[in-house]
Amino acid sequence: MQKEIPAILYKYRDWSDSNHRKLLTDRELWFSSPKGFNDPFDTKLRVSYDSLSDQEMRLMLYKKLRLHAPAMSDEAVRQQVEKRLVELRNPAFLKQLHDVNYEQAAAFFGFVSLAEEATTILLWSHYARSHAGFVIGFNTQKLHKDVGGEFTRVAYQPAYPPILPGLGGEDDMRELMEVLNTKAAPWEYEKEVRITKPQASNKAMKFRPESVAQIIIGCNTSAAHKQEIVEAAQGFPQASLWQAVISESAFAVNLHPV
């Protein structure tokens, strides 16, 4: 987990959605497949094989083959490198490779999107039913202990980024994490920290009550839903309870203790 990630991370939710309520009623955190993301580019960025020269490509392929098939003869490696080089210069093959890699990642990795801030107006509007929902603030260290995974800040780019192919081993992981954690600059307001967890696509994971640091009720949350959230919050004795209130002097929401 990156050291500079904030001590508390926030999840914006809609109390009228029974699955969202499970965060408080069942202490379940849902790791979604990227196929449900609202950004059509998210986790679908293409690796820039065309940014490498033929010689650089041969070196990359040689290192990967030697890593995964150390017993292969030199001649067999050479033949495979040349065969793969031709394939990776073929646009139709590259599209097929991209599609297969995406499908495999979508079936293997589960994702949780969290935010660094609890009072972002657009996040309340987009993910918490237009300020009628709620927000949970998780203790980052405790949540990581509960659910594991890789906590990574999303990188926001003003232009489509050139992602260099990995050269094998840890460099392949660098390539994968760039693909999975890079978004277009217009999404930067979200200040997203993403949990990426292997073998967790479309799965729920439990967390301890003490992993919840804050519970925040939206400024447009109905009285009935507010009462239900207050009651559910009793299961989290270490969490502080807050009410979001529209500022009278700024485009902002303020938090008042309940």
BELRAVEN-V420460 format. One record per backbone hydrogen bond with DSSP energy under -1.0 kcal/mol. NH is the residue of the N-H (numbers start at 1). CO is the residue of the C=O. E is the energy in kcal/mol with one decimal. If there is no record, write none. Layout:
nh: (NH NH)
co: (CO CO)
e: (E E)
This chain:
nh: (2 5 9 10 11 13 17 21 23 24 25 26 28 29 31 32 36 37 42 44 48 49 51 52 57 58 59 60 61 62 63 64 65 66 67 68 69 72 77 78 79 80 81 82 83 84 85 86 87 88 90 94 95 96 97 98 99 100 101 102 103 104 105 106 107 108 109 110 111 112 114 115 116 124 125 126 127 128 130 131 132 133 134 135 136 137 138 139 140 143 144 145 146 147 148 150 152 154 155 157 171 173 174 175 176 177 178 179 180 181 183 185 187 188 190 191 193 194 195 196 197 199 200 202 203 203 205 207 211 212 213 214 215 216 217 218 220 221 226 227 228 229 230 231 232 233 234 235 236 239 240 242 243 244 245 247 252 254 256 258)
co: (151 2 138 115 136 134 14 17 20 21 21 22 22 205 203 111 33 34 39 41 163 47 48 49 53 54 55 56 57 58 59 60 61 62 63 64 65 69 73 74 75 76 77 78 79 80 81 82 83 84 87 90 91 92 93 94 95 96 97 98 99 100 101 102 103 104 105 197 32 195 193 10 191 120 121 122 123 124 125 124 129 128 13 216 11 214 9 211 7 139 140 141 142 143 144 196 194 192 181 183 168 169 170 171 172 173 174 175 176 177 155 157 184 185 187 188 114 152 112 150 110 108 108 31 31 200 29 27 208 209 137 137 240 135 242 133 131 218 222 223 224 225 226 227 228 229 231 232 233 236 213 215 256 217 254 252 250 245 243 241)
e: (-1.4 -1.2 -2.1 -3.1 -2.5 -3.1 -1.7 -2.1 -1.7 -1.7 -2.7 -1.6 -1.7 -3.0 -3.4 -2.4 -1.8 -1.8 -1.3 -2.3 -2.9 -1.7 -1.4 -1.7 -2.6 -2.6 -2.1 -2.3 -2.8 -2.6 -2.4 -2.1 -2.6 -2.6 -1.8 -2.4 -2.7 -1.7 -2.5 -2.5 -2.2 -2.3 -2.6 -2.2 -2.2 -2.7 -2.3 -1.8 -1.8 -2.6 -1.8 -2.4 -2.2 -2.0 -2.8 -2.7 -2.6 -2.5 -2.6 -2.4 -2.3 -2.3 -2.4 -2.8 -1.6 -1.1 -2.9 -2.7 -1.9 -1.7 -2.3 -2.6 -1.4 -2.1 -2.2 -2.9 -2.6 -1.1 -1.1 -1.7 -1.3 -1.9 -2.3 -2.4 -2.2 -3.0 -3.6 -2.8 -2.8 -2.8 -2.4 -1.7 -1.7 -2.8 -2.0 -2.6 -2.5 -2.5 -2.9 -2.7 -1.5 -1.1 -1.9 -2.0 -2.4 -2.8 -1.9 -2.0 -2.4 -1.4 -2.8 -2.1 -1.9 -2.4 -2.1 -1.5 -2.4 -3.1 -2.8 -2.2 -2.6 -1.0 -1.4 -1.3 -1.5 -1.3 -2.3 -1.5 -1.7 -1.7 -3.0 -1.8 -2.4 -3.1 -2.7 -2.3 -2.8 -1.2 -2.7 -2.1 -1.9 -2.5 -2.6 -2.2 -2.4 -2.3 -1.0 -1.8 -2.1 -2.1 -2.4 -2.8 -3.4 -3.2 -3.1 -2.7 -2.0 -3.4 -2.8 -2.4)
